[in-house]
Amino acid sequence: MQCPLSNPTVHITAHDAKGKSVVHSSQKAPVNAFPSHQAILRTLYTTSTFPANLNNEDIEKHQAVVASGELGIVKPNGTVCRYVDFAPGNSGMMHRTQSLDYGIVLEGAVLMQLDNGTETPLRPGDLAVQRGTMHSWKNASETEWARMLFLLQDCEPVLVGGKKFKEDLGAGAKIFPSSGNDGD
């Protein structure tokens, strides 16, 4: 699956011994292609605590999480920043995460689909705030790629009518590891 959208460079800052700002590293984002779902994920950064510990512990933990290959969609007790590129004609994967997600369309047109059957068109610059709801993302174009930036934060359990909703990856459960943040 060839994606014409650029692979971003992630620039991470830090402090030198005198407290001055420096660029710690500049690297291309790791690419995880999922041809069966017509999508490419690029994990830009993660934190393993919230609030984040910015005393270089976050950098070490981020590198370990990415190297492990075991990051679910959400990072328990932390955050995830990633791009998701949707191929033309991508059909969405209905799912729910135990997280607060900010999804920003950067390129193309995306349909936010909810389990009640509604579809909301999103254009570049539009923001979707996902609050533990069952949803999917679908590229609205049959010819152009679409890209969204997602910022995901672990959350307290979602309760509706006294019922606890858990992560439900649907068809994605075959390829994505469980986030492991359902609190059971």
Secondary structure, DSSP 4 states (H G I P E B T S, - for coil): ----S--PEEEEEEE-TTS-EEEEEEEEPPEEEEGGGTEEEEEEEEESSSS--TTTHHHHHHHHHHHHT---SS-TTSEEEEEEEE-TTPPP--BB-SEEEEEEEEES-EEEEETTS-EEEE-TT-EEEEES--EEEEES-SSS-EEEEEEEEE-SPEEETTEEE--B-GGGGGTSPP---S--
